[in-house]
Amino acid sequence: MSQYKGTSDYIVSKELQDAVNVSLAIQRPLLLKGEPGTGKTLLAASIAASLNRPLLRWNVKSTTKAQEGLYLYDTVQRLNDSRFGDGNVRDIKRYIKLGKLGEAFVAPEPVVVLIDEIDKADLEFPNDLLAELDEMRFYIPETNEEIKAKHRPMVVITSNAEKELPDAFLRRCVFHFIEFPDVEMMKKIVAVHFPQIESKLLQHALNKFYELRSRTDLRKPPSTSELIDWLHALVSMGVNPKLIETEIPLVGCLIKKDEDSPKVKRSSRSAH
Amino acid sequence: MLLPFFYTLKALKIPVGTHEWLTLLEALSQNLNDASLDRFYHLARSILVKSESLFDAYDQAFLICFKGREGEFKAKEELLDWLNKIVDPNNRPAMPDIPQLSLEELRKKFLERMREQMEEHHGGSHWIGTGGTSPFGHGGAHPSGIRFGGPGGGRSAVKVAEERRFANYRNDRILDTRQFKVALKRLRKLDRVGPQDELSLEKSIDATCKNAGDIELVFEAEKKNQMELLLLMDVGGSMDPYVELMDGLFSAAHSVKHFKAFQHYYFHNCIYSKVFTDMHRRDSIPLDDIFKKYRKSTRIIVVGDACMNPYELFSPGGAIDYWEHNPTAGIEWLKRVRQQYPNTVWLNPEPQGFWDHMTIQAVKKQIPMFPLTVDGLTEAVDLLRAGNTQLA
């Protein structure tokens, strides 16, 4: 079986790589947790690229129901057609639309399915998918048809821990918690985005960034994606690296909560 | 060797079941850990543990079971290594007086001896240890033995476990804003309210059928959370060490937007005839007004250490602030609050070990009390969620 080894645009830790391969080998969904901005969603794209499989993305929202991932029966359309006599109303199949999971099951080749931010949905949402993820098949009573996976898709699920997931669901997953990258790892990640960044600027910026991260009084500490944005801004504005030592230029890229910005300003002033 | 690990995990309250265990065995049988303890650490963790809050407990269990036993895993690694080395059997010096063993025999004997051996052995010809002519161990002389042990390079799993980097993610530690939110989000009561703008499929079909097939669309109001929550917080004095914690709970409750109504008030040590709208206790609102303003089904969360001088709770006029003359004792006011709002809980930031304090005990009798931790808040929310049916 092919193994996941990371891609050139996505830096992956050894542990995460192992977790992906375990989930591939034992064919269980991979559940990813971690701070926002640690690359949970991007991982699925990287797996798909590395294994050369298509990626199907199912973005979960607070109103999403489990059923929508399997199939939708468009009754309103059918009612409408029956009234105005459009097409063959007797053919229910015409009104069955497969969801992302359904699409993955019928795909002629193995695919990667991303169920993004599963915790956004209702508390019961994961429970409604238990059997489908276990057996990788479901039944459409309307057409008396069973949709069965031709190839078990690799399922990646991300969660921001907004809601706790049910135990029965967790039992079926391989779990990985993406830790916040340390300085060395971060340098590698930055290198992917900015291969030519000035080393002095990077060093100063990283120092400031980790200093902010280590503070406990911030409501929302900056994350990787904010660091990348900040670096991008610093580079394109041509900020002098020396300036970063004494203050935080373009602080709006890093600090997003209005309660936090006075705190940061106060401390950078007192450092003078 | 692995079964004790399973039970240690269970003993440390990690919810592992047979399902996970069989999955792990399946993964091991596919040799996904590559016979290494380091990778076993991560492999087992990703399969057995499903929350970062349990990683610390996992680290502890791992230390209990595998610390000092790294060699057993390495053994297999080196066994394979050794297999590669002896392609040419003539390479070895002849030692006719010691029986040579085949790899299978050797492995069998090795595992057998592993089970039997309870202590260190050095020298001798039987046990695993250093020196001697036993086929197992290192520093000895045996033509076809297994050498194992010795320092490994890099960060071993045991070392990673020893760092206990995940101690901060534990559930029973005092919680942060995010975890407060997770717990509070479960507090909800869905009812259909507002404009009728959601198409009800079932009712539409029903109505259409009754209408002899002429389409009739039925709309319904959306489901919305009808939960009302009041947060009453003790400020000042003995609560000062918990300011950050209170701040966390407050901002969590504030940002959980799904409550129908959310309001917060402050008090000092005990609730008397009024509560305050600001932290400095300058503007107040009489408790009677609160009673009028909020319905009986409102859920109340009181946060305070309930630790005070007994007269503040039991005597009329005992309030700690001199301008707060109270003809009715504090405990009576607490009783009234509970009577008015049967769904009231008290969260106490004091560690549970200190709860034998007289006033804490007295308050606890009036209002169900929970520690201000993730687990405590979850329990409290469960109680609030269920609601008091007799008085609803």
Boltz contact constraints between the chains, C-beta under 6 A:
constraints:
  - contact:
      token1: [A, 15]
      token2: [B, 42]
      max_distance: 6.0
  - contact:
      token1: [A, 18]
      token2: [B, 42]
      max_distance: 6.0
  - contact:
      token1: [A, 19]
      token2: [B, 46]
      max_distance: 6.0
  - contact:
      token1: [A, 22]
      token2: [B, 27]
      max_distance: 6.0
  - contact:
      token1: [A, 22]
      token2: [B, 32]
      max_distance: 6.0
  - contact:
      token1: [A, 22]
      token2: [B, 43]
      max_distance: 6.0
  - contact:
      token1: [A, 22]
      token2: [B, 46]
      max_distance: 6.0
  - contact:
      token1: [A, 25]
      token2: [B, 30]
      max_distance: 6.0
  - contact:
      token1: [A, 25]
      token2: [B, 32]
      max_distance: 6.0
  - contact:
      token1: [A, 26]
      token2: [B, 26]
      max_distance: 6.0
  - contact:
      token1: [A, 26]
      token2: [B, 27]
      max_distance: 6.0
  - contact:
      token1: [A, 79]
      token2: [B, 215]
      max_distance: 6.0
  - contact:
      token1: [A, 83]
      token2: [B, 215]
      max_distance: 6.0
  - contact:
      token1: [A, 170]
      token2: [B, 50]
      max_distance: 6.0
  - contact:
      token1: [A, 171]
      token2: [B, 19]
      max_distance: 6.0
  - contact:
      token1: [A, 174]
      token2: [B, 46]
      max_distance: 6.0
  - contact:
      token1: [A, 174]
      token2: [B, 47]
      max_distance: 6.0
  - contact:
      token1: [A, 175]
      token2: [B, 46]
      max_distance: 6.0
  - contact:
      token1: [A, 175]
      token2: [B, 50]
      max_distance: 6.0
  - contact:
      token1: [A, 176]
      token2: [B, 46]
      max_distance: 6.0
  - contact:
      token1: [A, 177]
      token2: [B, 52]
      max_distance: 6.0
